[in-house]
Every structure is written in structure tokens, then in C-alpha cells.
Amino acid sequence: MTNLELVLNMLAEATTKEFSKKEDPKTFFKSKVIARKGGSVAGNARKDIENKLGESVVSDKNAEQIHFKDKKKLEKKK
């Protein structure tokens, strides 16, 4: 997961939290609708970034793989 992916994830979570505080959902269904709204904000931001960069910002790597570029360092960590 890249820094940009982490930031987009944080954007989704923070936006969802603010929507939830404002709308104060009382049921699971209402909470689910709010979660989708927060995810939509981050999804739109991701699409805008990708359009301007001309490439995907989503990677198939996890944080350890990015931090430890050298596989030997990763194996020593375990």
C-alpha cells in the first residue's frame, strides 16, 4: 500500500466520520448509506488523481513490501 493509498483510505474514513456525526444514523442501513457516501468521496478523489497522473494509484503491494524493497531485509524482519 502506497502513501497515496493510505491517504485516500484516511480521506474515506474521515469523511464517513463527519457524515456520521452530522446525520447521526440510528440503524445499520443508515450507517451503510453514510459509509458508501464517504467511500464515494475518496473514490472520486482517486479517479481524479488517476486521470491527472495518467496511471493507477492502486498497487498490489502491502506496506511491508514497499518499506522493505530488498527481499533479504524483509526475510530478516520475519
N, C-alpha and C positions, 0 to 999 in steps of 0.2 A: 504494500500500500504506500503510495507516494504522499508527500506533504500536501499536494493539491487534493488528493482523495480524502485525506484526513480533514482538511479544511471544509470540503463540501459536506462531509458527514457531520461535522460540527455545526455547519450552517443549517442543515436539516433538523438537527436536534434542538438547536437554539430557537429556530423559527417555530417549530412544533410546540416548544415550551411556552413561547409568548402567545401563540394562538390559544393554547390550552388555558393559560391564565386569564385571557380576555373572555373566552367563551365558556369557561367552567363546565366542561361536559359532565353529565351525570350517568351516562351509560357507556358501555363498551362500544356500541355502534357509533356514538358521537365522538368518542375518543379516536376511533379508527378513521373517521372522516377528517378529523383535525390532523392526525398523523400523515394522512395522504396529502393534505394541503402543505404541510411542512416539507415533505419529500418532494412535492411538485416544485416548490421554490428552489430547492437545491438542484433538482433535475434540470430546471430551466437555466440555472446558472451554469451547470456543467455543459449543456448543449451550446450555450452562448460562447463559453470559453473554447470548446472544441471547434466551433465554426470559425472563430478568430485565429486559433492556432493552426487549424487545418489538420489536426490529428487528435486521436483519442487521448483523454486524460486518465482513463481507467487502465490499470495494469493488472497482470496476473500474479504479481509478486506480493508477498506479505512483508511486514515491517522488518523482520529478521533478514530476509533475503536482500533487502535494499541496504540495510545497515552493514551487513557483512558481505561485501561484494566478493571477497575471496572465500571460496568454499571451505578452505582449510581453517580459516578463522571461525566459520560457522560451526564446523565439526568440533573444534576445541571448546567452543562455548557450551556444547551439549555435554 
